[in-house]
Amino acid sequence: MSRRPLSVVVITKNAAAQLAACLDSAAFAEEILVVDSGSSDGTAELAARRGARVMQKEWLGFGAQKHFAVEAAQHDWVLCLDADERVSEALRASILAVLSAPAAQVYAMPRCNRFMGRWLRHGEGYPDWSLRLFDRRHARWSADPVHEKVLTDAPVARLTGDLLHDSAETLAGYLDKQNRYTSMQAETLFNAGKRAGLAQLLLSPLLRFVKFYFLRLGFLDGTAGLVHIVIGCCNSFHKYAKLMALQRGV
């Protein structure tokens, strides 16, 4: 049986340093679509040289931008990647197998994150199930400006093989990004009418640490795992602190 044709979609902004490895790992797809937001580092040119179809689109926010890319793809089956991700050989084989005879319309895959020079295998960093392969007639990206997610009413099946995430950013750059993300999260919650109190401010980070460091064995990832989890706990604290500041108008 011939397999369903696949479009790989990637949204980019100044991602030339990471994009080549991503596109090379996705070369098995019938189409690669890169939706760029005005890069100035040669991202669009690099993508075109690698055989991708390139579109320019002003930035809409992560969720809306990814939804635009999915809708612009040539094929109904899409695999959504970030520029700093790549498809492992095992995941590639798994994707090709399910496209030959899909048992579901939506698939999640384990994402393996590299942090402070170490591939995390426990805690919050793994398996980090990510819903990325789907028939767009049965799923869509949410409109969230950050921490977007795929929305579907269809049962979600799981693939084998890791999606490898290696941002190669410095710890300082990672922290700067988390600060921006928590600000956007707080604003999104506030605009949705959500409110936070002292209990959420204190308990959310604590429960998060217990879950990922002890129950999910994050301590087995050494110092990198500890730092990764503590930053996640700080993000939870900062998000609710910023939400409380918005509530008080300060």
C-alpha positions in Angstrom: 0.0 0.0 0.0 1.4 3.4 -0.9 1.8 5.7 2.0 0.1 9.0 2.6 2.1 12.0 1.3 3.6 14.1 4.1 4.3 17.8 4.5 6.8 18.9 7.1 6.2 22.5 8.3 8.6 24.7 10.1 8.2 28.2 11.3 11.4 30.3 11.5 12.9 33.6 12.5 16.7 34.0 12.3 17.2 30.2 12.6 20.0 29.6 10.1 22.4 28.2 12.7 20.0 25.3 13.5 17.8 24.9 10.4 20.0 22.8 8.2 20.1 19.8 10.5 16.3 20.0 10.9 15.6 20.1 7.2 18.1 17.3 6.4 16.4 15.0 9.0 13.0 15.7 7.3 14.2 15.0 3.7 12.0 11.9 3.5 8.8 14.0 3.3 7.1 14.8 0.0 7.1 18.5 0.9 9.0 20.7 3.4 7.4 24.1 4.0 9.3 26.9 5.9 7.2 29.8 7.0 9.6 32.6 7.8 9.0 35.9 9.7 11.5 38.2 8.1 14.8 36.6 9.0 17.9 38.7 8.4 20.5 35.9 8.8 19.9 33.9 5.6 17.4 31.5 7.0 15.0 31.7 4.0 17.9 31.3 1.5 19.3 28.3 3.4 15.8 26.7 3.4 15.4 27.2 -0.4 18.8 25.7 -1.1 17.8 22.6 0.9 14.7 22.2 -1.3 12.1 23.7 1.0 9.2 25.8 -0.2 9.5 29.1 1.6 6.8 31.6 2.5 7.0 34.9 4.3 4.4 35.7 6.9 4.4 38.4 9.6 4.6 37.1 13.1 1.2 36.1 14.5 2.2 34.4 17.7 3.3 30.8 18.0 -0.1 29.1 17.8 -1.5 31.2 15.0 1.8 31.0 13.0 1.9 27.2 13.2 -1.8 27.0 12.2 -1.1 29.2 9.2 1.8 27.0 8.2 -0.3 23.8 8.5 -3.1 25.3 6.4 -0.6 26.4 3.7 0.9 22.9 3.4 0.2 20.9 0.2 -0.8 17.7 2.0 -3.3 16.8 4.7 -0.8 14.8 6.8 1.6 17.2 8.4 4.6 16.9 10.7 5.3 20.1 12.6 8.9 20.8 13.6 10.8 23.6 15.3 14.0 24.8 13.7 16.1 23.4 16.6 14.6 19.9 16.3 15.5 17.0 14.2 13.9 13.6 13.4 15.9 10.6 14.6 16.3 7.6 12.4 14.1 5.5 14.7 11.3 8.2 14.6 11.6 8.5 10.8 11.0 4.7 10.5 8.0 5.0 12.8 6.5 7.9 10.9 6.9 6.1 7.5 5.3 3.0 9.0 2.2 4.7 10.3 1.7 6.7 7.1 1.6 3.4 5.1 -1.4 2.3 7.2 -2.6 4.9 9.7 -4.4 3.5 12.7 -5.1 7.0 14.0 -5.3 10.6 12.7 -3.1 12.1 15.4 0.2 11.0 16.8 2.4 12.0 19.6 6.2 11.4 19.8 8.7 11.4 22.6 10.9 14.5 22.6 14.4 14.2 24.0 15.8 17.6 25.2 19.5 18.5 25.3 20.2 20.9 28.2 23.6 22.1 29.5 25.4 19.6 27.3 23.4 16.6 28.4 20.5 14.7 26.8 17.8 14.5 29.5 16.2 11.1 30.0 14.0 11.7 33.0 12.1 14.4 34.8 10.5 17.2 32.8 12.9 16.7 29.9 11.8 13.2 28.8 9.8 11.7 27.3 8.1 15.1 26.9 5.3 13.7 24.7 4.7 16.1 21.8 1.8 15.9 19.4 3.3 16.8 16.1 2.1 14.4 13.4 -1.5 14.6 12.4 -4.1 14.7 9.6 -5.1 18.4 9.6 -8.7 17.5 8.9 -8.8 16.1 12.5 -6.6 18.5 14.4 -5.4 22.1 14.6 -3.0 24.3 16.5 -4.5 26.5 19.3 -4.2 30.3 19.0 -2.1 30.6 22.1 0.7 33.1 21.6 3.1 30.9 23.6 3.0 27.3 24.9 0.7 26.5 22.0 -0.8 23.0 21.7 -2.6 20.8 19.1 -6.3 20.6 19.6 -8.2 17.5 18.5 -11.2 15.3 19.4 -9.5 12.3 17.8 -7.7 9.6 19.9 -4.0 10.2 20.1 -1.7 7.3 19.2 2.1 7.2 20.0 5.1 6.8 17.8 8.4 5.2 18.7 11.8 7.0 18.3 12.8 10.3 19.6 12.3 13.8 18.3 15.7 15.4 19.2 15.6 18.9 20.6 18.9 20.7 20.8 18.6 24.5 20.9 22.3 25.0 21.5 21.5 28.3 23.3 23.4 29.5 26.3 21.9 29.2 29.8 21.6 33.0 29.9 19.7 33.0 26.6 17.4 30.2 27.9 16.6 32.2 31.0 15.8 35.3 28.9 13.4 33.3 26.8 11.7 31.8 29.9 11.2 35.3 31.3 9.5 36.4 28.1 7.3 33.3 28.0 6.1 33.7 31.6 5.2 37.3 30.9 3.1 36.2 27.9 1.5 33.4 29.9 0.5 35.7 32.7 -1.0 38.2 30.2 -2.9 35.3 28.5 -4.3 34.1 31.8 -5.2 37.6 32.9 -7.1 38.3 29.6 -8.9 35.0 30.0 -10.2 36.2 33.4 -7.9 33.9 35.4 -6.7 34.9 38.8 -3.9 33.7 41.2 -3.6 33.7 44.9 -0.9 32.9 47.5 -1.6 29.2 47.4 -0.9 28.9 43.7 2.2 31.1 44.0 3.7 28.9 46.7 2.3 25.4 46.0 2.6 25.2 42.2 6.5 25.4 42.2 6.8 23.0 45.2 4.5 20.3 43.7 6.2 20.7 40.3 9.6 20.0 41.9 8.3 16.9 43.8 6.7 15.6 40.6 9.6 15.9 38.2 12.7 15.6 40.5 11.5 12.7 42.6 8.5 10.9 41.0 9.8 11.3 37.5 13.4 10.5 38.6 14.9 13.8 37.4 17.7 13.4 39.9 19.1 10.7 37.6 20.0 13.5 35.1 22.5 15.0 37.4 23.2 18.7 37.6 21.6 19.4 34.2 18.4 17.7 35.3 18.3 19.6 38.6 18.8 23.0 36.9 16.2 22.2 34.2 13.6 21.3 36.8 14.4 24.2 39.1 14.0 26.7 36.2 10.6 25.1 35.4 9.6 25.6 39.1 10.8 29.3 38.9 8.8 29.7 35.8 5.7 28.6 37.6 6.4 31.1 40.4 7.1 33.9 38.0 4.0 33.3 36.0 1.7 33.5 39.0 3.6 36.5 40.4 3.2 38.4 37.2 -0.4 37.5 37.1 -0.9 38.8 40.6 0.9 42.0 39.6 -1.5 42.4 36.7 -4.4 41.8 39.0 -3.1 44.7 41.2 -2.4 46.9 38.3 1.3 47.2 39.0 
